[in-house]
Amino acid sequence: IDELMSSGSYEAAANKIREELSMPYIPMDFEEKLHAYEKELLMHEAQKKLGDDEIDAYFEMDEAHQLLAVKALRESNMRQYLDLIQKGLDHAKSNLVTISLIEAFIDQQLNEEFHVVKDGLDISFIPSACVNPCDSEGVEEGIAIMRSWLENENPSLLQLCIQCIYKEAYLHLPFEIEEEESEDCAYEIVMYVSAMM
């Protein structure tokens, strides 16, 4: 594997690593080394510029490869890859992949309609009509409400709650937290985070 990695035969090295990891017994120190090689291969893949066929293939792989495909799309003009974007949404292995894709094409203000299945609902949306959670008035209002409740009393709880409301807003994509929902959302988050402490 060392020789394959040194010579730049990354595909062959990846195959050899998969072969070794599929063995019924692997000594612990050797298994750790194989996982280190896997990470090194992922770093190499993250640094190279992906072509259309590679992006397409990555969307059918595991979450790490899907995120590399999203990164490659984010760095390009996504309007040229509408079919690949929909494929990424259809094959997403996790919410992180879905959210990353949605955030990327909200940022690029795409005007085409996309479909995503979230919580059993088939949702159609146009990214240019969506709001990035960092720019959401509902999120900002929720943070202002939490500040009024916690800023002087418990600033560390406030910081955790702010992180939590952003996370919640990202999980809601392509929907946003509306201003009229902000107080209820803020209350729920404060109660949730307080209960976890």
Disulfide bonds with the S-S distance in Angstrom:
none
